Amino acid sequence: MDANDLLLWLLLFAIAYSMNIVPVLGPPVWTVVAFFVVQFELPLLPTAIGASFCSAWGRLTLTRITARYGRSIIRAQQADVDAVSSFIEARRRTLFPATLLYSVALPTSWLFMAAGILRVPLRPIFFGYWLSRSTVDIVLVLGARTANQELLQGSTIGLQALIAQA
């Protein structure tokens, strides 16, 4: 690991954090992680885990902003936040596993905004999100890296490339 890799990580982690403060749907962080892993050959595990950790901190920042400014910043998404609020209220005792499952494929900005409004404990939500996103992002980035190696660099199409496409 050299100084250039450290600077790339800092840049990636700042991007991951910033992308998750915004309460609108945007590109997923794993696509940026995949770019850094493929383009700059950063190691997959620490890169994906670190980026998902910074994503979780970005979501916590969104939670704190929402807790402070409340419903005035979410008027356009009120129905979605209300639905997620009901999800949280029904699962207060199981926030960690509920967040773990919720964060696999659903938009998490509403989850964190609802948590801010309801002022629920954030630790289980943070760790559920981080574990979920780390796992999913590693799989997705691995698939993107495999697809890049197998399909875009001219080698024969193998089983890994077909699985990555699927």
Contacts in CASP RR format, 6 or more apart in sequence:
PFRMAT RR
TARGET T0000
AUTHOR 0000-0000-0000
METHOD contacts of the structure
MODEL  1
MDANDLLLWLLLFAIAYSMNIVPVLGPPVWTVVAFFVVQFELPLLPTAIG
ASFCSAWGRLTLTRITARYGRSIIRAQQADVDAVSSFIEARRRTLFPATL
LYSVALPTSWLFMAAGILRVPLRPIFFGYWLSRSTVDIVLVLGARTANQE
LLQGSTIGLQALIAQA
5 40 0 8 1.000
5 42 0 8 1.000
8 36 0 8 1.000
8 40 0 8 1.000
8 42 0 8 1.000
9 42 0 8 1.000
9 46 0 8 1.000
9 47 0 8 1.000
9 50 0 8 1.000
12 32 0 8 1.000
12 33 0 8 1.000
12 36 0 8 1.000
12 42 0 8 1.000
12 47 0 8 1.000
12 51 0 8 1.000
13 50 0 8 1.000
13 51 0 8 1.000
13 53 0 8 1.000
13 54 0 8 1.000
14 54 0 8 1.000
15 29 0 8 1.000
15 32 0 8 1.000
16 29 0 8 1.000
16 32 0 8 1.000
16 33 0 8 1.000
16 50 0 8 1.000
16 51 0 8 1.000
16 52 0 8 1.000
16 54 0 8 1.000
16 55 0 8 1.000
16 58 0 8 1.000
17 54 0 8 1.000
17 55 0 8 1.000
17 57 0 8 1.000
17 58 0 8 1.000
17 61 0 8 1.000
18 58 0 8 1.000
19 26 0 8 1.000
19 27 0 8 1.000
19 29 0 8 1.000
19 32 0 8 1.000
19 55 0 8 1.000
20 29 0 8 1.000
20 54 0 8 1.000
20 55 0 8 1.000
20 56 0 8 1.000
20 57 0 8 1.000
20 58 0 8 1.000
20 59 0 8 1.000
20 61 0 8 1.000
20 62 0 8 1.000
20 109 0 8 1.000
21 58 0 8 1.000
21 61 0 8 1.000
21 62 0 8 1.000
21 65 0 8 1.000
22 62 0 8 1.000
22 109 0 8 1.000
23 62 0 8 1.000
23 66 0 8 1.000
23 73 0 8 1.000
23 74 0 8 1.000
23 77 0 8 1.000
23 109 0 8 1.000
23 110 0 8 1.000
23 113 0 8 1.000
24 109 0 8 1.000
25 107 0 8 1.000
25 109 0 8 1.000
28 140 0 8 1.000
29 51 0 8 1.000
29 52 0 8 1.000
29 55 0 8 1.000
29 133 0 8 1.000
29 137 0 8 1.000
30 48 0 8 1.000
30 136 0 8 1.000
30 137 0 8 1.000
30 140 0 8 1.000
30 141 0 8 1.000
30 144 0 8 1.000
31 144 0 8 1.000
32 51 0 8 1.000
33 47 0 8 1.000
33 48 0 8 1.000
33 51 0 8 1.000
33 137 0 8 1.000
33 141 0 8 1.000
34 140 0 8 1.000
34 141 0 8 1.000
34 144 0 8 1.000
34 145 0 8 1.000
36 42 0 8 1.000
36 47 0 8 1.000
37 43 0 8 1.000
37 44 0 8 1.000
37 47 0 8 1.000
37 48 0 8 1.000
37 141 0 8 1.000
37 144 0 8 1.000
37 145 0 8 1.000
38 144 0 8 1.000
38 145 0 8 1.000
38 148 0 8 1.000
44 138 0 8 1.000
44 141 0 8 1.000
44 142 0 8 1.000
44 145 0 8 1.000
45 138 0 8 1.000
47 141 0 8 1.000
48 134 0 8 1.000
48 137 0 8 1.000
48 138 0 8 1.000
48 141 0 8 1.000
49 134 0 8 1.000
49 138 0 8 1.000
50 134 0 8 1.000
51 137 0 8 1.000
52 130 0 8 1.000
52 133 0 8 1.000
52 134 0 8 1.000
52 137 0 8 1.000
53 130 0 8 1.000
53 134 0 8 1.000
55 129 0 8 1.000
55 130 0 8 1.000
55 133 0 8 1.000
56 126 0 8 1.000
56 129 0 8 1.000
56 130 0 8 1.000
56 133 0 8 1.000
59 108 0 8 1.000
59 109 0 8 1.000
59 112 0 8 1.000
59 126 0 8 1.000
59 129 0 8 1.000
60 112 0 8 1.000
60 122 0 8 1.000
60 126 0 8 1.000
62 109 0 8 1.000
62 112 0 8 1.000
62 113 0 8 1.000
63 112 0 8 1.000
63 113 0 8 1.000
63 115 0 8 1.000
63 116 0 8 1.000
63 122 0 8 1.000
63 125 0 8 1.000
64 116 0 8 1.000
65 73 0 8 1.000
66 73 0 8 1.000
66 74 0 8 1.000
66 112 0 8 1.000
66 113 0 8 1.000
66 116 0 8 1.000
66 117 0 8 1.000
67 116 0 8 1.000
67 117 0 8 1.000
67 119 0 8 1.000
70 116 0 8 1.000
70 117 0 8 1.000
71 78 0 8 1.000
71 117 0 8 1.000
74 81 0 8 1.000
74 113 0 8 1.000
77 110 0 8 1.000
77 113 0 8 1.000
80 107 0 8 1.000
80 110 0 8 1.000
81 110 0 8 1.000
81 113 0 8 1.000
81 114 0 8 1.000
81 117 0 8 1.000
82 114 0 8 1.000
83 110 0 8 1.000
84 110 0 8 1.000
84 111 0 8 1.000
84 113 0 8 1.000
84 114 0 8 1.000
85 114 0 8 1.000
85 117 0 8 1.000
85 118 0 8 1.000
87 98 0 8 1.000
87 102 0 8 1.000
87 111 0 8 1.000
87 114 0 8 1.000
88 95 0 8 1.000
88 98 0 8 1.000
88 111 0 8 1.000
88 114 0 8 1.000
88 115 0 8 1.000
88 118 0 8 1.000
88 120 0 8 1.000
89 118 0 8 1.000
91 98 0 8 1.000
92 120 0 8 1.000
95 120 0 8 1.000
95 121 0 8 1.000
95 124 0 8 1.000
95 125 0 8 1.000
96 124 0 8 1.000
96 125 0 8 1.000
96 127 0 8 1.000
96 128 0 8 1.000
97 128 0 8 1.000
99 111 0 8 1.000
99 124 0 8 1.000
99 125 0 8 1.000
99 128 0 8 1.000
99 129 0 8 1.000
99 132 0 8 1.000
100 128 0 8 1.000
100 129 0 8 1.000
100 131 0 8 1.000
100 132 0 8 1.000
101 132 0 8 1.000
102 108 0 8 1.000
102 111 0 8 1.000
102 132 0 8 1.000
103 111 0 8 1.000
103 128 0 8 1.000
103 129 0 8 1.000
103 132 0 8 1.000
103 133 0 8 1.000
103 136 0 8 1.000
104 132 0 8 1.000
104 136 0 8 1.000
105 136 0 8 1.000
108 129 0 8 1.000
111 125 0 8 1.000
111 129 0 8 1.000
112 125 0 8 1.000
112 129 0 8 1.000
115 122 0 8 1.000
115 125 0 8 1.000
143 160 0 8 1.000
143 163 0 8 1.000
143 164 0 8 1.000
144 164 0 8 1.000
146 160 0 8 1.000
146 161 0 8 1.000
146 163 0 8 1.000
146 164 0 8 1.000
147 161 0 8 1.000
147 164 0 8 1.000
147 165 0 8 1.000
149 155 0 8 1.000
150 156 0 8 1.000
150 157 0 8 1.000
150 158 0 8 1.000
150 160 0 8 1.000
150 161 0 8 1.000
150 164 0 8 1.000
151 157 0 8 1.000
151 161 0 8 1.000
151 165 0 8 1.000
END
